[in-house]
Amino acid sequence: MSRFSHDEIRMVHCAVWLRAAVLGANDGIVSTASLVVDVA
């Protein structure tokens, strides 16, 4: 039997997905800015 409810597991899964999306977007922005600065 699981210690966590279905809602808690779902919330953690959503938080992990959101964190990955934010970090991925941040990486893309930094890479693009670096490329623009390099070209300029």
C-alpha positions in Angstrom: 0.0 0.0 0.0 1.3 3.4 -1.0 2.0 6.1 1.7 1.0 8.8 -0.7 -2.4 9.6 -2.2 -3.0 9.7 -5.9 -3.4 13.5 -5.8 0.0 13.9 -4.0 1.8 11.7 -6.6 0.1 13.6 -9.4 1.2 17.0 -7.9 4.8 15.9 -7.5 4.8 14.6 -11.1 3.4 18.0 -12.3 6.0 19.9 -10.3 8.9 17.8 -11.8 7.5 18.4 -15.3 7.2 22.1 -14.6 10.7 22.3 -13.3 12.1 20.6 -16.3 10.1 22.9 -18.7 11.4 26.0 -16.9 15.0 24.9 -16.8 14.8 23.8 -20.5 13.3 27.2 -21.5 16.0 29.0 -19.5 18.7 26.9 -21.2 17.3 27.8 -24.6 17.1 31.5 -23.8 20.7 31.6 -22.5 22.0 29.7 -25.6 20.1 32.1 -27.9 21.4 35.1 -26.1 25.0 33.7 -26.2 24.7 33.2 -29.9 23.4 36.7 -30.5 26.2 38.2 -28.4 28.7 36.1 -30.3 27.4 37.3 -33.7 27.3 40.9 -32.6 
